[in-house]
Amino acid sequence: MKKIKILLLAFIFILVGCTSNPTNDKFTITSTYFPGYDFARAIIGDNANITMLIKPGSEVHSFDPSPRDIINIQNSDIFIYVGGESESWVDDILSTLDTSKMTIIRLMDYVDLSYEEQKEGMEIESKEEEYDEHIWTSPKNAIKLVNAIYEAIIKKDETNKETYLNNKNKYINELELLDREIEDIVSNSKRKVLVFGDRFPFKYFTDSYNLDYYAAFPGCSSETEPSAKTISFLINKVKIEQIPVVFYLEMSNKKVANIIAEETNAKPLIFHSIHNVTKDEFEKEYTYIDLMKKNIDNLSEALK
């Protein structure tokens, strides 16, 4: 049904001829999710019109593009998306548009991919094996993604290449500092296990730093109410291993994490997937770096 709607919207869009470009001289970058938006913003500054399709505070897995979103994509000089099952709608839209003058960046093409896991104790989801699309959650991957976006930007605007290079290098230096700080925390910690009373979109993060984990749901699960069996498993895991922190995601109702915390005296803390940001975070211009620093603080408490 969603695919039919997308094709219909694209057809209407073509008929009405909504292909006008913005009135200023800046070129246009559109990103579906926050990571691509933030990485592009860090590199290019004010030299482009940058749009994020997913509205701040909204649920990314149920995104349904509007006619305006399709117009934004068509008018993009650079279009950035992650790829994966949650963005299958992107391919449907692109197949209906003239993309000959666009640079399209599918971020999953620039990192080594891992499959989503059905971890012990996790709610089982009856679906085909899929690649985990939350590639940006590891700063090591974020560095690769920033480089990919930079290469696309300088092809569109070679005049400002030196500025973009300096901005890119500064941002990557910050990412490398985060990476080293995480490695230091993990190497000096007495435990290597994290527990999430929520979805788990952090496989690339835990793989990068040799951490183990247990969670209620896979990363792209549409479920929010785990079974008593799953909750009991996580409670027992926290008790047996004396885990001090149980994590929940941003914009979560925290219900499961709070239940586990009440039964174990563990502390519920947020671990931000940086998939999207709240309206307040967006207006305050929070960056991937800002949010990952908060994650590092909470990671340190969880592994102590």
C-alpha positions as CSV (number, residue, x, y, z in Angstrom):
1,M,0.0,0.0,0.0
2,K,2.8,2.5,0.9
3,K,4.5,1.7,-2.4
4,I,1.3,2.5,-4.4
5,K,1.0,5.8,-2.5
6,I,4.6,6.8,-3.2
7,L,4.2,6.1,-6.9
8,L,1.0,8.1,-7.0
9,L,2.5,11.0,-5.1
10,A,5.5,11.0,-7.5
11,F,3.2,10.9,-10.5
12,I,1.2,13.9,-9.2
13,F,4.5,15.7,-8.5
14,I,5.7,15.2,-12.1
15,L,2.3,16.4,-13.5
16,V,2.3,19.6,-11.6
17,G,5.9,20.3,-12.6
18,C,7.3,21.0,-9.1
19,T,10.9,21.1,-10.1
20,S,11.8,24.6,-9.3
21,N,15.1,25.2,-7.4
22,P,15.5,27.4,-4.4
23,T,15.9,31.1,-5.3
24,N,19.4,31.6,-3.8
25,D,22.7,30.5,-5.3
26,K,23.4,27.8,-2.7
27,F,23.1,24.2,-3.8
28,T,20.8,21.8,-2.0
29,I,21.5,18.8,0.2
30,T,18.7,16.5,1.5
31,S,19.2,13.8,4.0
32,T,16.6,11.4,5.2
33,Y,18.0,10.9,8.7
34,F,19.8,13.0,11.2
35,P,23.3,11.5,10.9
36,G,23.6,12.3,7.2
37,Y,22.2,15.8,7.9
38,D,24.6,16.5,10.7
39,F,27.7,15.2,8.8
40,A,26.9,17.3,5.8
41,R,26.2,20.4,7.9
42,A,29.6,19.9,9.7
43,I,31.4,19.9,6.4
44,I,29.6,22.5,4.4
45,G,28.5,25.0,7.0
46,D,26.3,27.7,5.5
47,N,27.3,27.1,1.9
48,A,24.3,24.9,1.1
49,N,20.6,24.6,1.9
50,I,20.4,21.4,4.0
51,T,17.1,19.6,4.7
52,M,16.3,16.6,6.9
53,L,13.2,14.8,5.7
54,I,12.4,13.1,9.0
55,K,10.9,15.7,11.3
56,P,12.6,16.1,14.7
57,G,10.8,14.0,17.3
58,S,9.2,11.7,14.8
59,E,9.5,7.9,14.6
60,V,11.8,7.1,11.8
61,H,10.7,3.5,11.2
62,S,7.1,4.5,10.2
63,F,8.0,7.5,8.1
64,D,5.6,8.1,5.2
65,P,6.9,10.7,2.6
66,S,4.7,13.6,1.7
67,P,4.5,15.4,-1.7
68,R,6.8,18.1,-0.2
69,D,9.3,15.4,0.7
70,I,9.3,14.2,-2.9
71,I,9.8,17.7,-4.1
72,N,12.8,18.2,-1.8
73,I,14.3,15.0,-3.1
74,Q,13.9,16.0,-6.7
75,N,15.3,19.4,-6.1
76,S,18.4,18.0,-4.3
77,D,21.9,18.4,-5.8
78,I,23.0,15.8,-3.2
79,F,20.6,13.3,-1.7
80,I,21.8,11.2,1.3
81,Y,20.0,8.2,2.6
82,V,21.1,5.2,4.7
83,G,19.5,2.3,2.8
84,G,18.0,-0.8,4.3
85,E,14.5,-2.1,4.9
86,S,13.3,1.1,6.7
87,E,14.1,3.1,3.6
88,S,12.7,0.9,0.9
89,W,10.4,3.8,0.0
90,V,13.5,5.7,-1.2
91,D,14.1,3.4,-4.1
92,D,10.5,3.6,-5.1
93,I,10.7,7.4,-5.2
94,L,14.0,7.5,-7.0
95,S,12.7,5.2,-9.7
96,T,10.1,7.7,-10.7
97,L,12.3,10.8,-10.7
98,D,14.9,12.3,-13.0
99,T,18.1,11.8,-11.0
100,S,20.6,12.6,-13.8
101,K,21.7,15.8,-12.2
102,M,21.7,14.5,-8.6
103,T,24.5,12.9,-6.6
104,I,22.9,10.1,-4.6
105,I,24.7,8.8,-1.5
106,R,23.6,5.5,-0.1
107,L,25.6,5.3,3.2
108,M,25.4,1.6,3.6
109,D,27.6,1.3,0.6
110,Y,30.6,2.8,2.5
111,V,30.9,0.5,5.5
112,D,31.2,-3.3,6.2
113,L,27.7,-4.5,6.9
114,S,26.5,-6.9,9.6
115,Y,23.2,-8.8,9.8
116,E,20.7,-8.0,12.6
117,E,20.9,-10.6,15.4
118,Q,18.3,-12.6,17.2
119,K,20.1,-12.5,20.5
120,E,19.4,-14.9,23.4
121,G,16.4,-13.7,25.5
122,M,15.3,-11.3,22.7
123,E,11.7,-11.3,21.3
124,I,11.8,-13.4,18.2
125,E,10.7,-11.6,15.0
126,S,9.6,-13.8,12.1
127,K,11.2,-12.0,9.2
128,E,14.0,-12.7,6.7
129,E,17.6,-12.0,7.6
130,E,18.4,-8.4,6.9
131,Y,21.4,-6.1,7.2
132,D,21.4,-3.9,10.3
133,E,21.0,-0.4,9.0
134,H,22.2,1.5,12.0
135,I,25.6,1.9,10.6
136,W,26.4,5.3,12.1
137,T,26.2,4.2,15.8
138,S,29.9,3.4,15.7
139,P,32.2,6.4,15.5
140,K,34.6,4.3,13.4
141,N,31.8,4.0,10.8
142,A,30.9,7.7,11.2
143,I,34.4,8.6,10.0
144,K,33.9,6.6,6.8
145,L,30.5,8.2,6.2
146,V,31.9,11.8,6.7
147,N,34.6,11.1,4.1
148,A,32.0,9.8,1.7
149,I,29.8,12.9,2.0
150,Y,32.9,15.1,1.8
151,E,33.9,13.5,-1.6
152,A,30.4,14.2,-3.0
153,I,30.4,17.8,-1.8
154,I,33.7,18.8,-3.3
155,K,32.6,17.4,-6.7
156,K,29.7,19.9,-6.5
157,D,31.7,22.8,-5.2
158,E,35.4,22.6,-5.9
159,T,35.8,26.4,-5.3
160,N,35.4,25.9,-1.6
161,K,37.3,22.6,-1.4
162,E,39.9,23.9,1.1
163,T,37.2,25.1,3.5
164,Y,35.4,21.8,3.3
165,L,38.6,19.9,3.8
166,N,39.4,21.8,6.9
167,N,35.9,21.3,8.3
168,K,35.9,17.6,7.5
169,N,39.3,17.1,9.1
170,K,38.2,19.0,12.2
171,Y,35.1,16.9,12.5
172,I,37.0,13.6,12.0
173,N,39.5,14.6,14.6
174,E,36.6,14.9,17.1
175,L,35.2,11.5,16.0
176,E,38.7,10.0,16.5
177,L,38.8,11.5,20.0
178,L,35.4,9.9,20.8
179,D,36.7,6.6,19.4
180,R,39.8,6.6,21.6
181,E,37.8,7.6,24.6
182,I,35.4,4.7,24.1
183,E,38.3,2.2,23.6
184,D,39.9,3.5,26.8
185,I,36.7,3.1,28.8
186,V,36.1,-0.4,27.5
187,S,39.7,-1.6,28.0
188,N,39.8,-0.4,31.6
189,S,36.3,-1.7,32.5
190,K,35.7,-4.8,34.6
191,R,32.6,-5.8,32.6
192,K,31.9,-6.0,28.9
193,V,28.1,-6.5,28.8
194,L,25.3,-3.9,28.2
195,V,21.6,-4.5,28.8
196,F,18.9,-2.6,26.9
197,G,15.3,-2.7,28.0
198,D,14.4,-1.5,24.5
199,R,15.2,-2.0,20.9
200,F,18.9,-2.6,20.1
201,P,20.2,-0.5,17.2
202,F,23.8,-0.6,18.4
203,K,25.3,-3.8,16.8
204,Y,28.0,-1.8,15.0
205,F,28.8,0.0,18.2
206,T,29.2,-3.1,20.3
207,D,31.1,-5.0,17.5
208,S,33.5,-2.1,17.2
209,Y,34.4,-2.2,20.8
210,N,34.1,-5.9,21.5
211,L,31.1,-5.5,23.8
212,D,28.4,-8.1,24.5
213,Y,24.7,-7.1,25.0
214,Y,21.2,-8.3,25.8
215,A,18.1,-6.5,24.7
216,A,14.3,-6.8,24.5
217,F,14.0,-6.3,20.7
218,P,16.1,-6.1,17.5
219,G,17.0,-2.6,16.2
220,C,14.1,-2.2,13.7
221,S,11.4,-3.9,15.7
222,S,8.0,-2.4,15.6
223,E,7.1,-4.0,18.9
224,T,7.0,-2.1,22.2
225,E,5.7,-4.7,24.6
226,P,8.0,-7.6,25.3
227,S,6.7,-10.9,26.8
228,A,7.0,-11.7,30.5
229,K,9.6,-14.3,29.5
230,T,11.8,-11.6,27.8
231,I,11.5,-9.2,30.8
232,S,12.3,-12.1,33.2
233,F,15.4,-13.0,31.2
234,L,16.7,-9.5,31.3
235,I,16.0,-9.1,35.0
236,N,17.9,-12.3,35.8
237,K,20.8,-11.3,33.5
238,V,21.1,-8.0,35.4
239,K,21.0,-9.7,38.8
240,I,23.4,-12.5,38.0
241,E,26.0,-10.3,36.4
242,Q,25.3,-7.4,38.8
243,I,24.9,-4.9,35.9
244,P,24.6,-1.4,37.3
245,V,22.7,0.2,34.4
246,V,19.8,-0.7,32.1
247,F,19.6,1.4,28.9
248,Y,16.6,2.8,27.0
249,L,16.5,4.7,23.7
250,E,15.7,8.3,23.0
251,M,12.0,9.0,22.7
252,S,11.2,5.7,24.4
253,N,8.5,5.4,27.0
254,K,11.2,3.7,29.2
255,K,8.6,1.3,30.5
256,V,10.6,-1.9,30.1
257,A,13.8,-0.3,31.4
258,N,12.0,1.0,34.4
259,I,10.5,-2.4,35.2
260,I,14.0,-4.0,35.0
261,A,15.4,-1.2,37.1
262,E,12.8,-1.6,39.8
263,E,13.4,-5.3,40.1
264,T,17.2,-5.1,40.2
265,N,18.1,-1.6,41.5
266,A,20.0,-1.0,38.3
267,K,19.9,2.6,37.1
268,P,17.9,3.4,33.9
269,L,19.9,5.6,31.6
270,I,19.5,6.8,28.0
271,F,21.8,5.5,25.2
272,H,21.1,7.7,22.1
273,S,20.9,5.9,18.8
274,I,21.2,9.3,17.0
275,H,18.7,8.1,14.5
276,N,16.7,11.3,15.1
277,V,16.6,14.1,17.6
278,T,13.9,15.9,19.5
279,K,12.6,19.3,18.4
280,D,14.5,20.9,21.3
281,E,17.7,19.2,20.4
282,F,17.3,20.2,16.7
283,E,16.7,23.8,17.6
284,K,19.7,23.9,19.9
285,E,21.7,22.4,17.0
286,Y,22.9,19.3,18.8
287,T,25.4,17.4,16.8
288,Y,26.3,13.7,16.5
289,I,29.4,14.6,18.6
290,D,27.3,16.1,21.4
291,L,25.0,13.1,21.7
292,M,27.8,10.6,21.5
293,K,29.6,12.4,24.3
294,K,26.5,11.8,26.5
295,N,26.5,8.2,25.4
296,I,30.1,7.9,26.5
297,D,29.3,9.3,30.0
298,N,26.5,6.7,30.4
299,L,28.7,3.9,29.0
300,S,31.3,4.6,31.5
301,E,28.8,4.3,34.3
302,A,27.4,1.0,32.8
303,L,30.8,-0.6,32.6
304,K,32.3,0.4,35.9
